[in-house]
Amino acid sequence: GLNSSAGMLPQALTWYPRHWRVKGGLTAAQLEDARLRLLATPAGDLRVLVLHHNIVRGRLSKRWGLTRPERMREAIAASGADVVCAGHDHEERVELVQREHGHFVSSTANTLSSRARGHRASAVTVIEADAREIRVAVWPFDATLSEFVAGAPQSFPRLASHT
């Protein structure tokens, strides 16, 4: 896990005052630490990076969670992460992020509260993987059934170098 909730530290600042204390940031040292730890994992293990701020632009908010989003996406792709789990935007989203130095599955969580964007139901995300693929399914909460209902999984290839 990486702490992207830096508050008023330099890595989270932008030129827009509205972003202060809302945007997240990662330092070069954090990204290098993650890269080294992910590299040290045994072959075949699922390499998961967890941070608070969304790495993909929210569809409803239209906002990036992290400052310098393209640079962050490239650094994370180069880190060897298979999956990046994040939140912050209160909108579930699953997407394959492809960059020059690799790719990863971005799984942005909804929320288990009444703060979901777009007045949608709360949801949980289920991630499963084997040697060849990663499957991610969003399970929305069905209030009439009082339970989370399995959504259709999306499948993504794993990096060949990880196995």
N, C-alpha and C positions, 0 to 999 in steps of 0.2 A: 504494500500500500504506500501511496505517496500523499502527503498533505498538500493539497492544492488550495486550501482555504487559508491563504496567507494574510488576509486582512489588508492592512495598509503597507505591506512590504513592497519593495520595488517590483518584484516579479508579477504582482497583481495589478499594477497601476496602468492606466491608459490615459490618453489626453481628454477623455470625456468624464467629467465629474460624476455623471449618473452611474458610471461603472464602478466607482470606488466602493469598496467593501461588498461588491456583488460579484465581480469577476474573480476568477481564480488564476493562479499562476504556478508554474513549476520552474525550478532553477536548473541550470546545467548540471550541478552537482547531484540533485535529486534524480535527474534522468540518467546520469552515468551510474549512479548507485543501483537503480532499477535494472539497467542493462546488464551490469555485472552479476547481480543476483539471479536474473532470469537465465543468463548464460550458464550459471553454475547448477541449474536444475538438471536432474537426470533426464536422459533422452526419453521421449515419449510422454513425459509429464505435461499436463495442461498448464501453460504459463499464463497466469491471470494477474493483471495489474488493476488495482482498485484505487480510485480517487473520487473526490466529491463532485467536481465540476464536469459537466458534459463536454465530450470531445467532438461531438457532432452538433451542428446548428439545430436548435429546436424548430420543429415545423410550426408550432403555434406561436411561440415567443419570437421566433426569427433571430434568436440570440445564440452566440457562442458562449460557452461557460468559461473557457480559458482565454487569457490574453494570448496573442500570437498563435492563433489556432493552426495555421498551416505548418508553422515551424514545430509546434507540439505534435501534430499528427505525424510528421516525418520522423521526429525523434522517437516517438513511441513505436512506429512501424519498424524502425531500425533496432529497437531494443530486443526484439524477439518475442514480444508478448503475443499470445494467441487471442486473448480476450481482454478487453478493457471494460470494467464495470464502473459505472458512474451514476450520478443522480442529478441533483441541483435543479434541473429544469422542470421537474414534476410532470414529465411527459414520457411515456414508454416509447422506446425507439431501438430498433436493431438494424445495424447497417455494417456492411463490409467496407472497411476503409483501406484503399489500395494506394500505396506510395512507391516511389522509386526503389526504396530499400526494404520493402516488405509489405505485408498486409496484416490486419487484425480485425476481429469482430468487435464492434462497439455496441455495448448493451447499456443503454441509458434507462434507468428505472423510473417508474411512475412513483407514486407515494402511497403509503398506507394510512392516509388521512383524508380529510375533506379538501385538501389543497391541490388536487389534481388539476391540470390545465384543461380548459375546454369543457368543464363539468362532466368529465368522463369518470367512470368507475375506477376505484383503486385497482391496482394490478400487481402481481408478482411475476418475476421472470425466472424461468427454469432453463438452465444451461446444462447440456450433456455433451460429451465428446468421446470419440474413440480415436484410433490412430490416423484415420483418414479424414474425419469431418467433425465439425462442431454444429450442434443443433440447439437452437434457441427458440423458446416458445413463451409468449406473453399470456398469462392466465388472468383475465379480468374477473373482478368480483361481481357475482350475480346476486343482487339483493333479494330477489324473490326466492332463490334457492339457499341463500345465506352461505354461499361457498364460492371459492375460486373455480373457474371453469377453464379446462385446458384449451389453449389456443393452438392453431396449426403451427408446427415448428418450421423454422427456416433453417436450411442447411448451408454450411460454408466449408470450403476446403481448409485443411490444416497445412501449414508450411511444411514442405518436404524435409527441411533441415532440422525440424524439431523431433523427428521420429528416429 
